[in-house]
């Protein structure tokens, strides 16, 4: 079956007369949208809801009559029928068609010459989603999905762009230069300033860019990608990945997250794992500065959270030294994400009242850890990068009073479909670590006992 295709259009209803027939909750929703559009709303209905009555009392809606008469259509621009009387609805449609009026009968596509889409509102930006009247629920579902992807500050950008549109046209004149100017601006620090609600600074940035239209300023986004599952990305992380010109990623970034990167973006692997440093930190710092100074939007994508054993602070210090603008987007760290997917609470009032994150890299160095503190039996230890030091960690904890039978778990590939959880006792930690697949995180503490009861992922 070939469906007749509608022509999408936005109609200005400011000060135009619109007739709504019906006074129930459906009519109320339609009237609310019409009032927001600046329409003059006229109503025909036997009864009205309390909200509609309040609009009538405030003279925002004019109650014309209780019974519909075709003459009510004479002076209106469009009509919406929202009654539960099918015969009345059909009559309204036929009479409106005779008079060449735009007419919509709610939930009856056959009696409509226009349909009302689901609207994503980022005023003055609006995104309309329609299904030719076949499935309003699907339209709303798609709108809800887009709500998560379209940044809230897009409306502010459009507002500023509208205010400066004529000035830019007068200044640059050539349509090609005008287009390139706006494209550069939207991919520059201007976006970051508006996102952070620094609107005066954003306007100053626009004015400066207009005086020096060829100059581009790069910036760096320090982004936490979470433990692996792409569904755990924050909205801001997703937005940053989508707009990256260059992406520097480590070894912990899953393929499903890398697949979200723009196809034309340059992806650079700078992974570092214990005993196998593909790119040293100094070189990573140099790459961040180099690409940013080229005017590119650079995303430094790190597994978990960049400020939890991720050297994010070190990288920011280098950016500051080189006057590179940056933004930090936190992520779900592995100790939170992987344990949640494994059904191991980090705290539980019957088992552990505190949790400590430590790194195994310091477990056998001159910066040795406070093992007396870590051996407390009323806390959970989350050990990052600890498999190579598992023997040393277990020995130190046991020698400082932690029971050999303390429950332990090693979670590998946490939150991914091939996640592996192995459990045992502290005395077995070395053997368990030798079997573990990288990347992994070690948990030591009584809450590990709850894994078998609370494990939910993959079932």
C-alpha positions, 0 to 999 in steps of 0.5 A: 500500500502506497501512503499519500505523503504530507508536505511538512510545514510550520504555520504562524498562528500569531493573532489568527483565529482558531476554532476548537470544538470540544472541551475535554482533556484532549481539547485542553492539550490542543488549546494549550499548544495553540495559546503558546503559538499566539493564536486567538482561540474560539471554543464550541463545547457543551462542557469544559474542563476546569483548566479551560474554564480558567482560560475562559475566565482570563479571556484567553479563550472565547467560548462561542457556543455550546452547539456547533454551527457551520457558520462558526467556520467563516472567520477562522483560519483553521479548526480542530475537532476534539469531541467523542461524537463521530457524526459531529466530527465528520460533519465538522470535517466536511463543512471545513473542507467546503470552506477550504479550511485547515481541519484536524479531527483528533485521532482520525487521520481520514478526517484531517487535511493536516496533522499535528506532529509531536514537537521537540521544543528548543525555542526558537528551534522546533523539531516536528515529528509526524507519522501521517497520523498512523501512530501518535504514540510512535511520534511521541516515542521518537520525540522522547529519544531526540530529547536526550540527544538535542542539547538544551542550549540549541535554542540559545544559540538560535536566539543569538544567531537570529540577533546577529544574522543581519550584521553578519550578512552586512559584514561578509556579504558573500553567501559562501563566506557567511555559511563558512562563518556560521559553520566555524562558529558552531564548532568553536568555543562559542558553543561551549560558552553558550552551553555554560550559559556564559551568554555575554562572553559568547556574544563577545566571542561572535563579534571577535570572530566576525572581525577575524573570520578566518581564525579558529580556536581549538578546544579539548573535551576531557570525557569519561566514557564510563566502564564500557556499555555505551548506554552508560555514556552521559548525554554531554559525553555523547554530544562531545563524541559526535562533534569531535574532529579528533578523538584520542582514546585509550585501550578501555574504550569499547567498540560500541562507543567508538562506533558513535564517533563521526565517520570523518573524525580522526581517531588516534589510539593512545592506549596504556595498559600495565606493562604495555604503554602504547603511547607515553603520557608526555606524547599524549599531552603533546598531541592534545596541544598540537591538535587544539592549536590547529583549531580542532575540537579534540576529545580525549576519551578515557575509560571510566572517569577521567579524574579517577586514576585517569591522569585527567588532572595532569592533562588539564595542567598541560592545557592550562599552560598552553592556554587551551580552552577545555571542558571536563565531562565526568563518566561512570567509573568502573568501581561503580558501573562494573559492580552494579552490573555484577550485583555487588553493592559497594556499601551495605549497612549490614556489611560495609559502611565505607568504600575505598578506591585504590590503584594496584600501581602503588601497591609495591612501590616507594609510595606504599599504601596505608595497609592498616587502614585498608585492612578494616573489615567494615569496608569495601576495597575497589582495586584498579589495575591490581591484577599484577600485584594481587599476591602482594595486595593479599599478603599485605591485607592479611598481615595487617589483620584482614581475614584470609576468608574475606570474599573477593571478586574480579570483574572483567569487561564490566558492563559489556555483554561478555562480562566475567565475574569470578569470586573467591577468598582473599587467600585465593586472590593471586590465582583468581587474578592470573585467570582474569581477563583484562580489563578488570577490577578487583573487589575485596570485602563482605559485600561480595557475598551478595553477588550470587543473590543480586546478580542480574546482568545477563540473566 
